[in-house]
Amino acid sequence: MSREHFDRLKSEAQSLSAGFVFSDRITYALFRAIQNYSSLDHARTRSIFTLGSPIPDIANLEYSKQELRAALIRLVDEGLASQAFLLDFDAAKKEVRLIPCYVSRPSGPDSSSYGIFEELMRQSAMSLESYSEASPALEKDALRKLLLADIQGSLANQTTMLADLVFNPLILVNPVHFDLTPPASMLEDAKRIIVETLRKRGNVPEIAGLGFLRSRKDEIVTRFEIASEVLREQSMVLAGTNAELANELLRISSDEEKYLNRRFMPIPTEFSLRRANLFKATFPAASEGKSVPGAITCEIVLRTAEGANRHYTTRWEKEMEEILNSILEPFRRPGAHPTQQIRFFPESVLDEIPPFVWQKLVSSSSLLHSQWQTKSGSIEILIKREPSVVRHLVDEYPNLPPSEFWKILALRTIIDGHEEVFNPLFRRKDFKRSYGDLLRLAYWPLIPWYVRILIILGFKGMQDYGFAKAKARIMEEQAQLAEENRKRRDDAFLTRKKSPGFSGPEGSGSSSEPRDAMPIGRKVELVMDHLYFVQLKPPTISELISMVEGVPASDLEQHLKDEGYRFIESEDGEIVLYPVDQTWRTRAARLRRLYSEDDEDLSPAVQARVKALNKLLSRSFSDAKKGGSGSRNAAREDEPVLY
């Protein structure tokens, strides 16, 4: 074994004790020079002793190469030195050369002869990585031609073509390249260490039976794309008569097509990896000098996929960031007009915004998010989280045409849903007066005609009644439109699902999934919204379980617990209430406006639930989190019902 060979090297003292005599000056000087180079530090820096290295102790002595060679043979035969080597990359000539070198037993205790040999082999492996990286660039057409030949199984026979793609530097590890004939065990051990090092570092892929794949970092994406394309196009050819393999390839192609039909997604590497791994698992063992058809193509895919995926992900993230910044630009621009700092996104516009970007927008700490329902669809709203923006909008919105009065009502929803942001505005009498006038403008068409007449005739007591009627009508219409729009989106999704080439939800940013395709959280949210805002019936946990389709009761109960849903004791069971999260304020405001304890149309059981619900809703937001008590926004308790 190579290790035993190096471990048997003797120190100077051991050799002298055994009767060896340094009978001439050249032999002793040569031994001292080799010993001076024999350390791990020298091996790591590739500072090695060769027959051409200087020998300080006989620098002024004339001697021939034959004399030096004879002295070297004496040291090797005596076990005072051993031959080793280093594979070195010549960057100027772009070639690898084998350099024979010599080591002795180190004089220090920190390293061993075999440890030095191992380090030289690791350095040799790194030289091969440098050689691979410096390989000539391959034209796309040339690479495609090579890979097609690989699929056909003819590449191994085309030496010139094969050399452009694969190299085998271990053919240099041959006795003919050494000064002295090396032990065969040392050569085999050297090859093993080099190959294991290359495998561990993973920079130069090994092709079984042929050698190593030339690999340039600047060609990773190109090689991945071409190899993936060839493998995809030729997969059925490569599968041959293997029906099971062909069926699995068809499944991969189907999954890939569905993914590619989705919008706003990064370029995938997953499906190419699945194909390559599928084929690799079926390949027989390769023999020396021969390759399995398709092995090189698969190996390129497997070895370049990670780098390609990083490239695709980085590019996708950059694209998403550019879209995000383009939407945020009006909100960030100094001096932007307030009307530019509130934006309305109908469904047709929202469909063009990647879900990733939309989630960034609605979760931004500098923006507030709300929603308004219309007969033509849902409108998502973003507004800068600045009270001054709302103050200016209240001054601007009286100039809106009647067809856009809904924006006034949408603004009111935002204010009510984020009272902690806008409460300071209501300490100013001029703002309260302007805001009240603005809401009157929007409410007036919604008040019953007979009530409007009474208000005009001066029956001031009818004003609050009229505004309460308008608010109730708005809430009812919004709940009804929300349900209609949700149903329309579900129906549209189901229609698309039945169409050829359907690939699943594209993620428009709104809920377009049918219920059986939704995550459990979205199912619960939709059912809760329907029960609270359409049926006007706070649900018990048993009712919720019965209405959430396709979810086991235990899973649903665990989800409610994990997500922080609240439970209120009631006469006929625990009422399920929304969790206290970023949407709680908006929902709580809607619930307070919608529910009334003295609604005679409700059954006694539901009235009891409403009473329990209103008791909790009377608490502050902070108290709601901890279950404490307290009045909500005492600063606004004296405001008219208009608000």
N, C-alpha and C positions, 0 to 999 in steps of 0.2 A: 504493500500500500504506500501511496505517496506520503502520507503523514509519517509513517514509520521511517521512511527514507530520510525525511528532514529531521525528525526527532533524534535520529542516530548520529547526527553531526556532532563532532567532538570539539571541545574547547582546546585551546593551546596546551593547557596544563594536562588535560586528559591524554592528549596525543603524546606529549613528552613522557608521561608516566608509562605509556604503552610501548616506549622505546623508539618512537619516531624522532628523527633528528633533522632539523632544518639545515641540510648540508651545504646550502648555497644561499647567497644573499638575495637572489631574485625570488626564490620560493618564499622566503620569510617576508620580504617586502610585499609580495603579491597577496599573501595571507592577511597581513595587516591592512592593506588597502581594501580588500573584500570585507573584512570585519568592520571597518569604519563606515561602510555603506549599508551594513546589515542592521537596519532598525525600521520600525514601523513608520516613523516620520519620513525617512528617506523613501520608503515604498509609497507613502501617500503623495509625496511630491514628485514621484517618478524619477527620483535621483538614484540611478542604479549603476552598478559596476559592470562594465563590459570590457572586452579585450582592448577597446580603444580608450578606456579611461586612464587618466594620469595615475602614476604610482609614485607618490612623493619621496619615499625612501631611496629610490634608485633613479631619481629624476636626472642625475648627472652621469648615470652609468649607461654605457652603450651595450645593447643586447638586441638579439634578433627576435622575430615573431616566433620562430621555431623554439627558441629557448623559453619564451614566455608560455608557449603552448605546452611544452614539456613540464614546466613548473606547475601549470594549472592541472595537468593530468595527475601529477603527484598528489596535489591537494585533494582532488576529487577521489582518487583511489584510496587515500588515507582516511577519508571521511571528514576532512577539515573544511570542505566547501562542496557546494552542489550547484548544478546548473539549473536555472529557472528561465523565465522569459517575460516580456511585456509586449502586448499588442498596442502599438502606438499609431494614432491617426495623424498623418501628414496633411495639414490643412492646405498647404500650397499645392501639393500634387493630388490632393483629394483621394488618398489611398491609405490602406492600413498595412503596416509592416510589422513583422515579428522581430523583436530585438532580443537575442540571447543575453542573459545576464547571470550573475553569480551571487550567492549568499553563503554566509557562514553562520555558525552559532553566535547569536548576539552576545556582546559582552555584558550588557545590562540585564536585570531580572524582569523587566517590564514587557518583554516580548519573546516570541519563540521563532525559530526558523520557519516552521510551518505557518505561523501567523503572518510572517512577512510574505510568504508565497501566496497565501489567500488574498492578502491586500493587493498584490501585483495582479492577481486574476480579476479582482473587482475593478481595478483601474483599467484593465484590458477591456472589461465589459463596457465601461464608460467611454472608452475610445471608439468602440463599435457604435454606441449611441451617437457620438459626434459624426462618425462616418455616415450613418443612416440619415441624420438630419441634413448633411451636406450633399445628399444624393441629388442628381439633376431633376429639375421639375418635369413632371409628365404632362404632356398635352392631354386634354380631356378625351379627344378622339382616340389617342394612342392607348390611354388607360382603358377605355371602353373595349377596344379591340383585344387587349390583353385579357380582360375579364371574360369576354365572350369565349376566348380560347380556353380559359380555365373551366368554364361551364361545360364546354365540349370535351374536356379531358385531354386536350392536345397541347396545352401550354408547357408541360414538363418536357416534351420532346423538342421544343423550340428554344434552344439554349440562348440565343441572342435576345429574343423577346422576354424570356424568363429573367434574364440578368437585369432588365430594366425595372423589375418589380421585386425580385428576391435576391439576396446575397447570402453567401455562406462563408464567412471569414474563418471558420474553424478548420477549413482545408489548409490554412497557413500553419496550423499546429501540427507540423509534420517534421520528422527527424532531419529531413534534408535542409531545413532552415537553421539548424543549430551548429555551434562550433564543435561540440562533442555529441556523440550519440546519447540522447537522453533516455532515462528509464521509461518504458511504455506505461507503467502505472502512473508516473508523473503527468504524462500527456493526457491520459484519460481523466485523471482527477482535475487537471486544469480545465478541460472542456466542460466537465460537470459544473465546476464552480462558476465559470463564465455564463453558461446557459442558465443556471439557477439565479444568478445575479440579474441577468436580463429579464427573466420571468418575474422576479420579485419587484423590480423597478417598473416594469410594464411599459417602457417607452419604445421598445422594439419588439413587435409581435413575432412569435415563432410560428413558422409554417411546417408542420410535421412532414418529415421526409425531404424537405427542400432547403431549409435554412431559416433566414430571417427576412421579414418584410421591410423594404425600404420605407421609411416614414418621415415625412417632413411636417413640422407643426403648422406651417402655413398652407398645407394641402389637406388638412384633416377634413374640413367641410366638403371640399371638392371630392375627395376620395370616398367619403361616406355617401354622398349623393349619387355618384356614378355607380358605386358598388350596390347601393340599395336599389337603384333603378334597374340594373342588370339582373339582380337577384329576383326582383318582382316580375320582370318581363319573362325571365327564363325559368321561373319556379316550377311550372308544370313540366317543362322539358327535363329538369333535374329530378323531379319526382318520378318520372317514368311510369311504370305500371303499378306503383305503390298507391293503391286506392285510399288507404287510411291517411297517408301523407298528403295526398291530393285534397282530400276532404278538409283536413286541418288548414291547408293553405287557402282554400276557399273561404273558410271562416275568418282567417286573418284578413283577407282582402275585403270581405264584407264589413268587418269592424273598422278597417282603415277608411273605406269609402264613407261610412257613417261619420267618422271623426272629421274627415276632410270637408264634408258638407256643412259642418258647423262653422259659424262665423266667430271671428275674434279669438281664434285659438292659435297658440304657437305651433310651428312646424314640428311634427312628432318624429321621434326616433324609435318609439315603442314597437311599431309594426315591423320595421326592418329587423330589429333585434329578435323579435319572435320568429321571423322566417329563418334568420341565420342560426339561432339556437336550435330550431326544429331540425334543420338539415344537419347541423353538426352532431346532434345526438344520433343520427342514423349513419354517419360516415364510418366506414371500417378503418382499422389502423393503417397508417401509411407506412410504406417501406422506403428505405434510403434511396434518394434520387427520384422518387415517384410521388405524385400527389393525387389525392382523391379529387375527382371532378367537382368544382364548386368550392373546394376548401379554401382557396385563396380569397375568393370573393366574400365568402362568409366571414373569414378572419378579418378582412378589412372592415366589414360592417361592425363586427363585434369590438374591434380595437379603436375605431374612430367614433363610435356612437356617443360616448361620454363627452368628448370634446365638441362634437357637433351639437349635442344637446345644450351644452353651455352657451355656444354661439347663438343658437336659435332662441334660447330663453332670454339672453341678454338683449338681443335685437327686439324681441317681443316686448320686453319690459320698457325698452326705450320708446317703442311706438306707443305703448299705453301711456307713458309719461308725457309724450308730446300731445296726445289727445286730451289728457287730463289738464295740462297747462293751458291748452287752447280754450277749454271751457272755463277755467279759473281766471283767465286773463282779465275779463271785465271786473271781476270781484277784487282783483289785486291792484288794478290800475289806479294810481293816485289821481284824485280829482274826478273820478268817473261819476257820471250823473246817477242819482239814486235809482232811476228806472232801469239802469243797466246793471244794477246790483241785486235785482230780483229777476229770476229767469223761470220761464214756464216751458215744460217739456211735454208736449202731447205724445201719445204712444208712437206715432210715426217717427218722431224725432228720437224718442228713447230707444227705438229699435236699432238705431244707428250708433248707439253708444255702447261700447263693450261693458259687460257686467262688472268686470274688474274695476274699470274706471268709475262706473256708477257707484259701486260700493265705497270707493275712495271718497267720492263727492259727498255721499249722504253721511259718512262717518267723520267728515272733516270738522275739526273743532272751530273753524272760522265760518262755517255755514250752518244754516238751519234748514231742515227739510220738512215738507208737508205735501199734501195731496188734495186735489179737487176733482170731483166727479162731474162729467158732462154727458150729454146724450151720445156724443160721438166717441167717448172714451175717457180714461183717466188722464189727468194732467199732473205730472210731478212738478214740485216747486222747490227751488233753492233760493235762499236769500242770505245776504251777508249778515253775520251775527253782530250787528251794530244797531243800537236803538236809534241812532241818528238817521239811519237809512229809512226806518219805518216812519220817523217823524217827517221826513221830506216826502215820503210817499203819501202820507195822509194829506199833505198840502197839494200834491200833484193829482191825486186820483179823482177829485171832484170834476176834473176836466175830461174824464173818460167818457166815451160814447156809451149809451145805455146797453149796447151789445156786449160791453166789457165790464159791466157792473159786477160780474161774478168775481173779478179780481179783487174787488173790495171785500167781498165775503171770504175769499181765500186768504186775504191778508188778515182778516179777523181770526180765522182758524189758526194761523201762525202765531198771532199774538196770544190767543188763549192757550195754545199748546206750549208756550215758552214764557210763562208769566215771570219766571225768575230773571229773564233777560230784559223784559219790557216794563216791569213794574215802575222803575224810576220815571218813566215818561208820564205816568198817571199822577205824579205829584205836581205836575204843571197844569194849571187850570186852562191855559190856552190850548194845550194838546188835547185835554179831555173834551173841550168844547169842539175843537176841529174834528176829532175822532167821532164824537157823537153826531155831528152834522153829516159826516161822511157815511156813517152807518144808516142814518135816516134816509139818505139818498138811495142806498142799495135796498133797504127794507121796504121803502114805500110801495113799489109795484107788487110786493108780495103780501101786503096787508089786504084783507077782504075789503071790497069796495064800500060796503056799508059802514065799516069801521073808519075808513078814510074820510067819508062824508062827515061822520060825527067829530072826527079830529079837526077837520076844516071848520066846522061850525063852532068849535071852541070847547068841546067836551074834553078837557085835558086828561081827565081820568082814563079816557079811552086810549091814550097814547101808549102807555105801558102794556095794556092789553093787546093792542095792535102789533107792537113790536114782539111780544111774546108769541103771538100767532105766527108772525113771519119767521122767527127763529125756529119754532117747532116745524114749520113747513120746510125750512131749509134742511134741518136735520133729517126729516123723513125722506126728503128727495135725495139727499146725499147717500143715505143708507140704501135706498132703493136702487139708485144708479150704480152704487158700488157693487151690489149683487148682480145687476144686469151686465155690467162691464166684465165682472169676473166670469160669469156664465158665457158671455160672448167670446172671451179669450179661451176658455176651456173648449168651447165648441170649435173654434178656429184651430186649436191645437189638435183636437181629435180628427179634424178634416185633413190636416197636414200629415198626421200619423198614418192615415190610410193611403196617402199619395205615394207614388213610386219614389224611391230614393230618400225616404224620410230618415232623418238621422238623430232625432231626439231634439229636446229644447235647445234653442240657440242662445238662450240667456239674454233677452232683450233688456233686462233690468226690471221688468215687471213680471208678475206671476202668470206665466202662460202654460204651466204644466197642468195636465189633468191630475185628479187626485191620486190615482193609482201610481203616478210617476213622481209624486212629491215626497220630499223628506217629511218625517213625522212632525217636525216643528211647524212647517208650513200648513200641513193638514189641520193641526190643532188651531192655528191662528185663524184660518178661514172659517172653521166651524164656530169658533168663539165669536168672531165678528158677526157671523150670520145670526147667532142666537141673541147676542146683546143688542145689535143695532137694527136688525130686520124683524126678528120675531119679538123683540123687546122682552126677552125672558132670560134673566140671569141663570146660567145652567148649573145644575148639580154635577158632581163628578160622574155619577152613574149615567146621566143624560149625555154628557160629553163622550163617555166611552162608547155609548151605543151609536153615536153619530159619526165618530171618526172611523172611517172605513179602512179595513186592511191592517189594523194595528192591534196586537194582543193587549188585553187590559193591563197586564203586568208591565209591558213595555211603555204603555201610555202613562201609567202612574209613575213609573221611574223617570220618564221624560219630564213630567210636570214638576217632580221633586228636584231634578237636576237643574232645570231652567228657572227655578225660583217662583213658580206660579203660587199664588196665595189662595188660601181656603178660608171661607167665612162660614161660621156656624149658622144654620138656619133650621126652621121647624121641620122641613122635609129632607134634610141632608146638607152636606157641605157644598157651598157655592164655590165654583172655581173662578178666580179673578186673575187678570193678567199679571205678569211679573213686574216688579218695579225696576224697569230698565230705561233706556233712552227714549222709548216711545210712551212711557207711562203717563207723562204729563198731558200729552195730546189725547190719549184715550180717556184719562180721568176727566178732562174738561168736557169731552163729548158725553161721557156717562152722566156727569152732573147736570148737563143741559137737557139730556134726553129723558131722564127718569124722574118721576113724581110719585111721592108716597100716596097721594090721594086720588090716583087714577082708578075710577070706579069700574073701568072696563077689564081690569086685571082680576084674576081669580084670587081668593084669599091667600092661597099658598104662594103665588107669585108676588102678591103685595108684601108678604112677610119677607120674601127674598129682597125685594126692592128696599124695604126699610133697613134691613141689615147692610145692604150695599151702600145706601146713602149715609149710614152711620160711619162707615169706613171712609167714604169719599169726603166727608166733612173734615177729615184730618189733613194736616199739612203733608207735603211730599216727603219731607225728612221723617216725619212721624210714621208715614205709611211704610217706610223701609223697616223701621224698628217696631212697628205695631203700636206706637204710642198714640197719644191724643193731642189735639190742638186745632185751633181754627185756621182756615186757609186764607192767607193774604188779607189780614185784617185791614190793611191800608185801602182795600177796595170794597169793603163791606157796604159802604154807603152809596155806591154807584148805582145808577138806575138799572132796571132790568134790560135796558138796551144793550149793555155790555155782556 
